[in-house]
Amino acid sequence: MTRSTLLCPPIRQLAAFACLFVGCSGVRPDTGPETSAVAPRLTPKVYSRSDCVRSGLLHSDGSLWFPTNHEGVFRYAEGEFTQFTESDGLPGSYVSTVVEDQAGHLWFGMERGLCHYDGTRFTPVSIPWDGNEDLWGEGLNAHLVLCLHCDTRGQIWLGTWGNGVHRFDPSQPVGPGEYAFVSYLQERGAIYPDGDHRNAIQSISEDRDQNVWLTSMSHGGVSRFDGREFTHYQKESGLSDDMVFSSLFDRDGTLWLGMLGNLPGGLNRFDGDSFMHYGEEDGLSSDNIICLFEDRQGVLWLGSDRGELCLLNRDSEGEVTIAPFQFEGRTFEHIHFVVEDAAGGVWFGGRFGQLFRYDGATLVDHSSKR
């Protein structure tokens, strides 16, 4: 476990910021100084494109957790980062995602299954696979967990890179690090040369009626599960693309879907009856939308690995405006996640080790994380 105070000062500060062009009301409260008097690093970490802060989670205790694909996971609490690596018991340095269960425990998606953290120790958890690992398509890893979701019943869902989705009850272990899994959707998605389906589930969301929605990156579109059966939506259903990267239910219950973008996919909105499409002609910086987040002011943040981070704002008539997020003329690319802290500050990050906090008036660069 490595602890460190913040070393990066705000890259720039404005006395006031007009919330861009999205009609934000007011300025998020300041949480106090974000730097401390420590000696600067003589050899600061230089990040490459492959160094990515994969996701972010606000824990119920107010701490923030940031999985990375090379450096384990970072916790941010009381102005200090703490890094957890294999030396602390984490079963690998590649951590894709994190979710909190109803007991306050954390579950991390790993390159080889899951990891449970109870606040004291890390416990590896194996996930189901079909026993034919030699048949998996080139570049696919059935054990890689891409996404996690804890539903309103307390069940945890995990999407995999080619082996569909699994569900389990974290409160009912059947042995040390062992759980009873129920598996779905392995039979959908792209068909590979061995004749089998490989369904990569990239995101999981839940609607107000406790239906679980699963998006596929292997031409499976989006699937709704009502607890008994699935309803599938693909291009013939009105989707602009059936390779769906991200999903979000907003405060109004509307489903938003971000596409991979190999086709002119962009952003799709589903009102329960039909899909509406938004693309570059509507203000998106790219048809690739890999993360979706709604802040407490109702603004949607749209992250892309091929374009700039964008904001989507809706007026009282429901009219949509989309434009890149800017701070003093600077825009931000390769953003893989957005999360909001307890004070209303918005954190976002992605490739090149990027990690920023924006409070409506100032932007702080936390990319060093040490």
ChimeraX attribute file (.defattr): number of C-alpha atoms within 10 A of each C-alpha:
attribute: neighborCount
match mode: 1-to-1
recipient: residues
	/A:1	11
	/A:2	12
	/A:3	14
	/A:4	14
	/A:5	18
	/A:6	21
	/A:7	22
	/A:8	17
	/A:9	15
	/A:10	16
	/A:11	11
	/A:12	11
	/A:13	14
	/A:14	11
	/A:15	6
	/A:16	10
	/A:17	15
	/A:18	13
	/A:19	17
	/A:20	15
	/A:21	15
	/A:22	19
	/A:23	13
	/A:24	15
	/A:25	10
	/A:26	12
	/A:27	16
	/A:28	18
	/A:29	12
	/A:30	14
	/A:31	12
	/A:32	7
	/A:33	8
	/A:34	17
	/A:35	15
	/A:36	13
	/A:37	8
	/A:38	10
	/A:39	7
	/A:40	10
	/A:41	10
	/A:42	6
	/A:43	6
	/A:44	10
	/A:45	12
	/A:46	10
	/A:47	14
	/A:48	10
	/A:49	11
	/A:50	12
	/A:51	17
	/A:52	25
	/A:53	30
	/A:54	25
	/A:55	25
	/A:56	28
	/A:57	23
	/A:58	19
	/A:59	18
	/A:60	13
	/A:61	9
	/A:62	14
	/A:63	16
	/A:64	21
	/A:65	23
	/A:66	24
	/A:67	27
	/A:68	23
	/A:69	22
	/A:70	17
	/A:71	19
	/A:72	22
	/A:73	27
	/A:74	24
	/A:75	20
	/A:76	20
	/A:77	13
	/A:78	10
	/A:79	15
	/A:80	19
	/A:81	22
	/A:82	17
	/A:83	21
	/A:84	20
	/A:85	19
	/A:86	15
	/A:87	11
	/A:88	14
	/A:89	15
	/A:90	22
	/A:91	21
	/A:92	18
	/A:93	19
	/A:94	24
	/A:95	30
	/A:96	26
	/A:97	26
	/A:98	27
	/A:99	24
	/A:100	21
	/A:101	21
	/A:102	17
	/A:103	10
	/A:104	14
	/A:105	16
	/A:106	19
	/A:107	25
	/A:108	27
	/A:109	26
	/A:110	27
	/A:111	21
	/A:112	19
	/A:113	20
	/A:114	24
	/A:115	23
	/A:116	21
	/A:117	17
	/A:118	12
	/A:119	9
	/A:120	8
	/A:121	11
	/A:122	20
	/A:123	18
	/A:124	21
	/A:125	19
	/A:126	14
	/A:127	21
	/A:128	16
	/A:129	15
	/A:130	10
	/A:131	7
	/A:132	8
	/A:133	12
	/A:134	7
	/A:135	14
	/A:136	19
	/A:137	17
	/A:138	8
	/A:139	8
	/A:140	16
	/A:141	17
	/A:142	26
	/A:143	22
	/A:144	24
	/A:145	29
	/A:146	25
	/A:147	24
	/A:148	27
	/A:149	23
	/A:150	22
	/A:151	19
	/A:152	15
	/A:153	9
	/A:154	16
	/A:155	15
	/A:156	21
	/A:157	24
	/A:158	27
	/A:159	31
	/A:160	30
	/A:161	24
	/A:162	31
	/A:163	29
	/A:164	25
	/A:165	27
	/A:166	21
	/A:167	21
	/A:168	18
	/A:169	17
	/A:170	19
	/A:171	12
	/A:172	10
	/A:173	12
	/A:174	9
	/A:175	8
	/A:176	9
	/A:177	14
	/A:178	15
	/A:179	19
	/A:180	16
	/A:181	15
	/A:182	12
	/A:183	18
	/A:184	16
	/A:185	22
	/A:186	20
	/A:187	14
	/A:188	20
	/A:189	24
	/A:190	17
	/A:191	15
	/A:192	13
	/A:193	9
	/A:194	9
	/A:195	9
	/A:196	16
	/A:197	21
	/A:198	28
	/A:199	28
	/A:200	34
	/A:201	32
	/A:202	27
	/A:203	27
	/A:204	27
	/A:205	21
	/A:206	21
	/A:207	17
	/A:208	12
	/A:209	9
	/A:210	14
	/A:211	18
	/A:212	19
	/A:213	22
	/A:214	30
	/A:215	30
	/A:216	33
	/A:217	25
	/A:218	22
	/A:219	20
	/A:220	26
	/A:221	25
	/A:222	25
	/A:223	20
	/A:224	19
	/A:225	16
	/A:226	13
	/A:227	9
	/A:228	6
	/A:229	9
	/A:230	16
	/A:231	10
	/A:232	15
	/A:233	16
	/A:234	18
	/A:235	14
	/A:236	9
	/A:237	13
	/A:238	16
	/A:239	24
	/A:240	25
	/A:241	24
	/A:242	25
	/A:243	28
	/A:244	34
	/A:245	27
	/A:246	29
	/A:247	28
	/A:248	23
	/A:249	20
	/A:250	17
	/A:251	12
	/A:252	9
	/A:253	15
	/A:254	14
	/A:255	20
	/A:256	21
	/A:257	28
	/A:258	28
	/A:259	30
	/A:260	26
	/A:261	22
	/A:262	11
	/A:263	13
	/A:264	17
	/A:265	25
	/A:266	27
	/A:267	32
	/A:268	22
	/A:269	19
	/A:270	17
	/A:271	12
	/A:272	9
	/A:273	7
	/A:274	11
	/A:275	17
	/A:276	13
	/A:277	17
	/A:278	19
	/A:279	19
	/A:280	16
	/A:281	10
	/A:282	14
	/A:283	16
	/A:284	25
	/A:285	23
	/A:286	23
	/A:287	24
	/A:288	29
	/A:289	31
	/A:290	27
	/A:291	24
	/A:292	26
	/A:293	23
	/A:294	19
	/A:295	17
	/A:296	13
	/A:297	13
	/A:298	15
	/A:299	17
	/A:300	22
	/A:301	23
	/A:302	30
	/A:303	32
	/A:304	29
	/A:305	19
	/A:306	17
	/A:307	19
	/A:308	23
	/A:309	29
	/A:310	26
	/A:311	24
	/A:312	20
	/A:313	20
	/A:314	15
	/A:315	10
	/A:316	6
	/A:317	6
	/A:318	8
	/A:319	8
	/A:320	14
	/A:321	15
	/A:322	23
	/A:323	20
	/A:324	23
	/A:325	21
	/A:326	16
	/A:327	19
	/A:328	12
	/A:329	6
	/A:330	8
	/A:331	13
	/A:332	20
	/A:333	20
	/A:334	20
	/A:335	29
	/A:336	24
	/A:337	25
	/A:338	27
	/A:339	21
	/A:340	21
	/A:341	18
	/A:342	14
	/A:343	12
	/A:344	19
	/A:345	23
	/A:346	21
	/A:347	22
	/A:348	24
	/A:349	29
	/A:350	27
	/A:351	21
	/A:352	17
	/A:353	24
	/A:354	24
	/A:355	23
	/A:356	19
	/A:357	21
	/A:358	18
	/A:359	21
	/A:360	23
	/A:361	18
	/A:362	21
	/A:363	21
	/A:364	19
	/A:365	20
	/A:366	22
	/A:367	21
	/A:368	16
	/A:369	22
	/A:370	19
